[in-house]
Amino acid sequence: MSRPDLSAIRLLQILVGEPTGGAERFFVKLAIAFQERGLAQKLILKRDEDRAAELRSGGCDVVELDFGKGVRDLLERRRLARITGEFEPTFASHFEKTNRSEP
């Protein structure tokens, strides 16, 4: 079976979850699998050095932001908007804990 052409897809994925958890592990595995298949993607993470290092070692383009830091969230929202505009994604996904109130 042939693989689909991924060249027209630009995926922006945002993760603001906790350092550990099932959804977070799934996110990492999925992002690396997409990268291995040549999907153009940019990953935006709530700052987490270990997760970012794992994703970068899988070849992923990772940006860490300081979400959940009060007033700093305003600056990070602007930065997120700028990154999104520059990357021009065709699709976006957002992973977060439903009991959290972060951007």
C-alpha positions, -999 to +999 in steps of 0.1 A: +000+000+000+014+034-010+018+062+015-003+094+010+015+126-003+021+147+028+038+176+010+007+199+011+002+195+049+016+218+075+007+207+110+009+229+141+006+210+173+003+226+207+008+208+240+003+225+274+000+193+294+018+181+325+053+165+324+039+130+326+007+113+315-009+092+288-019+120+265+015+136+267+033+103+258+009+098+229+017+133+217+054+126+217+050+093+199+027+107+173+048+138+166+079+116+161+060+092+138+048+121+117+083+135+115+096+101+104+071+101+076+081+135+064+051+156+076+059+193+079+051+202+115+059+227+142+054+217+179+046+243+205+051+231+241+046+244+276+083+246+287+095+211+294+132+204+288+130+166+288+101+164+264+116+190+241+149+171+240+131+139+232+112+155+204+142+173+190+162+140+190+134+127+168+140+155+144+110+176+154+109+215+152+100+225+188+093+258+204+089+260+242+067+287+257+062+297+293+024+291+296+009+291+331+031+320+344+004+346+349+012+379+333+038+362+311+009+344+293+001+377+275+035+378+260+035+341+251+001+344+234+016+371+212+046+349+205+023+320+197+003+341+172+035+353+155+048+317+152+015+305+139+014+333+113+050+326+102+045+288+099+011+291+081-003+257+092-030+239+071-041+221+103-036+227+140-042+204+171-042+214+207-035+190+236-042+201+271-057+189+304-094+198+305-091+209+341-064+234+333-069+271+324-040+279+301-040+294+267 
